[in-house]
Amino acid sequence: MGSEEVPLNCCDPQSTRHASRASRASRAFTLLEVMIACGIFFMATFAILALVANTLRNARGLQRGDVDAGMAAAQIFQLLKTNRQAEISGSGDFGEAYRDFTYEFQSGEYQTNGLLQVDIIVNRRGARKPVDALTIWIYAPDAKSGYGTHL
């Protein structure tokens, strides 16, 4: 109807060339198809690269957190829960993880009910102002202050 089929003659070189061109044309991609495939490939590649970059940025942020007084409070609590004195002061550091940071603390009995008030200050070497300050209260009924007797 649209095109007539021509029988192939095995001995005619003209018909063999025509048949090989027709079969090659039906197997090849057009330029438009190749460009669309490349566009899809590059969009997927850039989406994956953006995802990897975002994941690396998040991982870098998780590697090292900011130093705060809560980190020192955990260490001070371990010291004060086994101590029987209400008024203690001291200092410490965060070890190799945060070499430039130190903390100082001072505790005292808050009123007379066994509640200790602990003031914590975190300093950075070379900085004038403290990095962080925190006040915590620890219940230690066995702690004895020098102001009165504990029953």
ZIGIZI-V295616 format. One record per residue. RES is the residue in one small letter. PHI is phi in degrees with one decimal (999 if undefined). NEAR is the number of other ideal C-beta (glycine too) atoms within 8 Angstrom. D_LAST is the distance of its C-alpha to the last C-alpha in Angstrom with 1 decimal. Layout:
res & phi & near & d_last
RES & PHI & NEAR & D_LAST
RES & PHI & NEAR & D_LAST
//
This chain:
res & phi & near & d_last
m & 999 & 2 & 113.4
g & -86.7 & 2 & 111.7
s & -137.0 & 4 & 112.7
e & -93.3 & 3 & 115.1
e & -85.9 & 4 & 114.2
v & -103.8 & 6 & 116.6
p & -65.5 & 4 & 117.2
l & -83.3 & 8 & 116.4
n & -109.6 & 6 & 119.2
c & -66.7 & 5 & 118.1
c & -93.2 & 3 & 121.0
d & -87.6 & 8 & 120.7
p & -67.4 & 5 & 118.5
q & -64.4 & 6 & 118.1
s & -72.0 & 10 & 116.4
t & -69.7 & 10 & 114.1
r & -64.6 & 8 & 112.8
h & -64.3 & 9 & 112.3
a & -68.5 & 9 & 110.3
s & -69.2 & 8 & 108.0
r & -66.3 & 8 & 107.3
a & -66.6 & 8 & 106.5
s & -71.8 & 8 & 104.2
r & -68.7 & 8 & 102.5
a & -66.9 & 7 & 102.0
s & -77.9 & 6 & 100.3
r & -93.8 & 5 & 97.8
a & -87.3 & 6 & 96.8
f & -91.1 & 6 & 94.1
t & -81.9 & 6 & 95.1
l & -62.5 & 6 & 93.7
l & -63.2 & 6 & 91.8
e & -64.1 & 8 & 90.1
v & -65.9 & 9 & 89.1
m & -66.1 & 8 & 87.7
i & -65.8 & 8 & 85.6
a & -62.8 & 9 & 84.2
c & -65.1 & 8 & 83.4
g & -61.6 & 8 & 81.6
i & -64.1 & 8 & 79.5
f & -61.0 & 8 & 78.7
f & -69.3 & 8 & 77.6
m & -63.6 & 8 & 75.5
a & -65.7 & 8 & 73.7
t & -63.5 & 8 & 73.3
f & -69.0 & 8 & 71.9
a & -65.2 & 8 & 69.5
i & -66.9 & 8 & 68.2
l & -63.7 & 8 & 67.9
a & -64.7 & 8 & 65.9
l & -64.3 & 8 & 63.6
v & -65.6 & 8 & 63.1
a & -63.3 & 8 & 62.6
n & -65.4 & 8 & 59.9
t & -65.0 & 8 & 58.1
l & -64.7 & 8 & 58.2
r & -63.7 & 8 & 56.8
n & -65.4 & 8 & 53.9
a & -65.7 & 8 & 53.3
r & -63.2 & 7 & 53.3
g & -67.9 & 6 & 50.7
l & -82.1 & 6 & 48.4
q & -62.9 & 5 & 48.7
r & -137.0 & 2 & 46.5
g & -86.4 & 4 & 44.0
d & -75.0 & 3 & 42.7
v & -82.8 & 11 & 39.6
d & -138.3 & 9 & 36.7
a & -69.4 & 12 & 33.1
g & -62.6 & 7 & 32.1
m & -66.6 & 10 & 33.5
a & -73.8 & 14 & 31.1
a & -60.2 & 12 & 28.2
a & -63.4 & 8 & 28.6
q & -70.8 & 9 & 28.5
i & -68.2 & 15 & 25.5
f & -60.1 & 10 & 23.5
q & -60.6 & 8 & 24.2
l & -70.7 & 10 & 22.9
l & -77.0 & 14 & 19.6
k & -72.6 & 8 & 18.7
t & -105.2 & 5 & 18.6
n & -94.8 & 9 & 17.1
r & -104.0 & 5 & 13.6
q & -94.0 & 7 & 14.5
a & -84.3 & 12 & 14.5
e & -105.7 & 9 & 17.7
i & -133.1 & 11 & 20.6
s & -135.4 & 7 & 24.2
g & -176.3 & 7 & 27.2
s & -148.0 & 7 & 30.5
g & -166.6 & 9 & 32.5
d & -133.6 & 9 & 35.7
f & -102.5 & 12 & 37.1
g & 75.3 & 5 & 39.2
e & -71.5 & 3 & 42.9
a & -64.7 & 5 & 42.9
y & -133.4 & 8 & 42.3
r & -67.2 & 7 & 43.1
d & -84.3 & 6 & 43.4
f & -111.1 & 13 & 39.9
t & -134.3 & 10 & 36.6
y & -133.3 & 15 & 33.2
e & -128.5 & 10 & 30.6
f & -141.4 & 14 & 27.0
q & -145.9 & 8 & 24.2
s & -116.5 & 14 & 20.7
g & -158.1 & 9 & 18.1
e & -72.4 & 13 & 15.0
y & -94.5 & 8 & 16.6
q & 59.7 & 5 & 15.0
t & -132.2 & 7 & 11.2
n & -107.5 & 5 & 11.0
g & 84.4 & 11 & 11.0
l & -92.9 & 11 & 14.7
l & -100.8 & 15 & 16.7
q & -99.6 & 11 & 20.1
v & -121.1 & 14 & 22.6
d & -98.8 & 10 & 26.1
i & -121.5 & 15 & 28.9
i & -128.6 & 11 & 32.4
v & -105.0 & 16 & 35.3
n & -118.7 & 11 & 38.2
r & -112.7 & 9 & 41.7
r & -59.5 & 7 & 43.5
g & 91.2 & 4 & 46.1
a & -94.4 & 8 & 44.9
r & -80.6 & 2 & 43.8
k & -92.3 & 4 & 41.7
p & -65.3 & 8 & 38.7
v & -72.8 & 10 & 39.7
d & -156.6 & 9 & 36.6
a & -138.4 & 9 & 33.2
l & -152.5 & 11 & 30.3
t & -119.6 & 8 & 26.8
i & -123.8 & 10 & 24.5
w & -119.5 & 9 & 21.0
i & -124.5 & 11 & 18.8
y & -86.6 & 7 & 15.8
a & -137.4 & 12 & 13.4
p & -65.7 & 5 & 9.9
d & -86.0 & 7 & 9.4
a & -70.1 & 14 & 10.9
k & -118.2 & 9 & 9.6
s & -98.3 & 11 & 11.8
g & -84.5 & 5 & 13.4
y & -84.8 & 5 & 13.1
g & -158.3 & 5 & 9.7
t & -99.6 & 4 & 6.4
h & -106.7 & 8 & 3.8
l & -88.3 & 2 & 0.0
//
